[in-house]
């Protein structure tokens, strides 16, 4: 994921940060991971041992890495305002912004480049 800070508007108790966020669309990874699980005959047991956990993590890592190296990978891009409010001496993300902000991290951006 990469981001650009386009601008910051600030007053004593509030800061609005306009950012553009761009991240790869890894939706295709879900299908490929499931396919690799089948190829490795992992199965979908309820009980998972430590060896199986390592194998699963390896499959996820290799699949994601391969997709990130793909030149045809599509990216999501969105510009949004994040509002931070001052609470005592600290700053925190305003509640209304949290859903939008966290959607970025789970690939729910609406605009595709």
C-alpha positions as a LaTeX table, in Angstrom:
\begin{tabular}{lrrr}
\hline
Residue & $x$ (\AA) & $y$ (\AA) & $z$ (\AA) \\
\hline
Unk1 & 0.00 & 0.00 & 0.00 \\
Unk2 & 1.16 & 3.50 & $-0.70$ \\
Unk3 & $-0.33$ & 6.82 & 0.21 \\
Unk4 & 0.17 & 10.48 & $-0.57$ \\
Unk5 & $-0.75$ & 13.28 & 1.81 \\
Unk6 & $-2.41$ & 15.86 & $-0.45$ \\
Unk7 & $-2.93$ & 18.48 & 2.22 \\
Unk8 & $-3.63$ & 19.22 & 5.87 \\
Unk9 & $-6.13$ & 21.71 & 7.28 \\
Unk10 & $-5.64$ & 22.43 & 10.95 \\
Unk11 & $-7.20$ & 24.40 & 13.78 \\
Unk12 & $-6.64$ & 24.15 & 17.52 \\
Unk13 & $-8.73$ & 21.04 & 18.15 \\
Unk14 & $-9.12$ & 19.41 & 14.72 \\
Unk15 & $-6.89$ & 18.38 & 11.81 \\
Unk16 & $-8.25$ & 17.20 & 8.46 \\
Unk17 & $-5.75$ & 15.24 & 6.40 \\
Unk18 & $-6.57$ & 14.65 & 2.73 \\
Unk19 & $-4.86$ & 11.49 & 1.48 \\
Unk20 & $-4.81$ & 9.36 & $-1.64$ \\
Unk21 & $-4.35$ & 5.67 & $-0.93$ \\
Unk22 & $-3.40$ & 3.05 & $-3.50$ \\
Unk23 & $-3.17$ & $-0.67$ & $-2.87$ \\
Unk24 & $-3.21$ & $-3.86$ & $-4.91$ \\
Unk25 & $-6.48$ & $-5.68$ & $-5.47$ \\
Unk26 & $-5.74$ & $-9.07$ & $-3.95$ \\
Unk27 & $-9.28$ & $-10.46$ & $-4.27$ \\
Unk28 & $-7.98$ & $-13.05$ & $-6.75$ \\
Unk29 & $-5.70$ & $-14.40$ & $-4.02$ \\
Unk30 & $-8.64$ & $-16.01$ & $-2.20$ \\
Unk31 & $-9.38$ & $-18.31$ & $-5.14$ \\
Unk32 & $-5.72$ & $-19.08$ & $-5.71$ \\
Unk33 & $-5.12$ & $-19.86$ & $-2.02$ \\
Unk34 & $-8.10$ & $-22.24$ & $-2.01$ \\
Unk35 & $-6.72$ & $-23.90$ & $-5.15$ \\
Unk36 & $-3.30$ & $-24.27$ & $-3.53$ \\
Unk37 & $-4.91$ & $-25.74$ & $-0.40$ \\
Unk38 & $-6.50$ & $-28.39$ & $-2.59$ \\
Unk39 & $-3.20$ & $-29.05$ & $-4.38$ \\
Unk40 & $-1.42$ & $-29.49$ & $-1.04$ \\
Unk41 & $-4.33$ & $-31.58$ & 0.29 \\
Unk42 & $-4.57$ & $-29.45$ & 3.41 \\
Unk43 & $-8.28$ & $-29.90$ & 3.82 \\
Unk44 & $-10.48$ & $-27.83$ & 6.05 \\
Unk45 & $-10.16$ & $-29.70$ & 9.36 \\
Unk46 & $-11.31$ & $-28.02$ & 12.52 \\
Unk47 & $-8.20$ & $-29.22$ & 14.34 \\
Unk48 & $-4.99$ & $-27.65$ & 13.06 \\
Unk49 & $-1.54$ & $-28.59$ & 14.30 \\
Unk50 & 1.58 & $-26.43$ & 14.28 \\
Unk51 & 2.97 & $-28.05$ & 11.13 \\
Unk52 & $-0.25$ & $-27.36$ & 9.24 \\
Unk53 & $-0.22$ & $-23.73$ & 10.41 \\
Unk54 & 3.29 & $-23.29$ & 8.97 \\
Unk55 & 2.16 & $-24.85$ & 5.69 \\
Unk56 & $-0.91$ & $-22.59$ & 5.51 \\
Unk57 & 1.17 & $-19.46$ & 6.24 \\
Unk58 & 3.64 & $-20.51$ & 3.54 \\
Unk59 & 0.86 & $-20.94$ & 0.98 \\
Unk60 & $-0.59$ & $-17.52$ & 1.80 \\
Unk61 & 2.83 & $-15.85$ & 1.62 \\
Unk62 & 3.83 & $-17.48$ & $-1.68$ \\
Unk63 & 0.45 & $-16.80$ & $-3.29$ \\
Unk64 & 0.38 & $-13.14$ & $-2.26$ \\
Unk65 & 4.03 & $-12.64$ & $-3.26$ \\
Unk66 & 3.36 & $-14.15$ & $-6.70$ \\
Unk67 & 0.36 & $-11.87$ & $-7.24$ \\
Unk68 & 2.31 & $-8.78$ & $-6.16$ \\
Unk69 & 4.94 & $-9.61$ & $-8.80$ \\
Unk70 & 2.24 & $-9.92$ & $-11.50$ \\
Unk71 & 2.44 & $-7.03$ & $-13.99$ \\
Unk72 & $-1.31$ & $-7.30$ & $-14.66$ \\
Unk73 & $-2.24$ & $-6.72$ & $-11.03$ \\
Unk74 & $-4.95$ & $-4.09$ & $-10.69$ \\
Unk75 & $-4.91$ & $-1.43$ & $-7.99$ \\
Unk76 & $-7.59$ & 0.28 & $-5.95$ \\
Unk77 & $-7.19$ & 4.01 & $-5.51$ \\
Unk78 & $-9.20$ & 6.43 & $-3.40$ \\
Unk79 & $-8.85$ & 9.95 & $-2.05$ \\
Unk80 & $-10.42$ & 10.74 & 1.30 \\
Unk81 & $-10.34$ & 13.08 & 4.27 \\
Unk82 & $-9.36$ & 11.74 & 7.68 \\
Unk83 & $-10.32$ & 13.92 & 10.61 \\
Unk84 & $-8.23$ & 13.81 & 13.76 \\
Unk85 & $-9.37$ & 15.46 & 16.97 \\
Unk86 & $-7.30$ & 16.59 & 19.90 \\
Unk87 & $-8.00$ & 14.78 & 23.16 \\
Unk88 & $-5.91$ & 16.34 & 25.89 \\
Unk89 & $-2.33$ & 16.27 & 24.62 \\
Unk90 & $-2.97$ & 13.43 & 22.12 \\
Unk91 & $-4.62$ & 13.19 & 18.70 \\
Unk92 & $-7.04$ & 10.46 & 17.64 \\
Unk93 & $-8.95$ & 9.48 & 14.52 \\
Unk94 & $-12.54$ & 10.74 & 14.71 \\
Unk95 & $-15.04$ & 7.88 & 15.13 \\
Unk96 & $-16.94$ & 8.73 & 11.91 \\
Unk97 & $-13.71$ & 8.24 & 9.92 \\
Unk98 & $-12.75$ & 4.86 & 11.33 \\
Unk99 & $-15.00$ & 2.68 & 9.14 \\
Unk100 & $-13.81$ & 4.36 & 5.95 \\
Unk101 & $-10.19$ & 4.23 & 7.08 \\
Unk102 & $-10.30$ & 0.53 & 7.93 \\
Unk103 & $-12.14$ & $-0.35$ & 4.71 \\
Unk104 & $-8.94$ & 0.63 & 2.94 \\
Unk105 & $-7.09$ & $-2.17$ & 4.68 \\
Unk106 & $-9.60$ & $-4.83$ & 3.70 \\
Unk107 & $-9.77$ & $-4.00$ & 0.00 \\
Unk108 & $-13.20$ & $-2.39$ & $-0.06$ \\
Unk109 & $-12.23$ & 0.68 & $-2.02$ \\
Unk110 & $-14.80$ & 1.58 & $-4.63$ \\
Unk111 & $-12.67$ & 3.12 & $-7.34$ \\
Unk112 & $-10.40$ & 0.94 & $-9.44$ \\
Unk113 & $-7.52$ & 2.40 & $-11.42$ \\
\hline
\end{tabular}
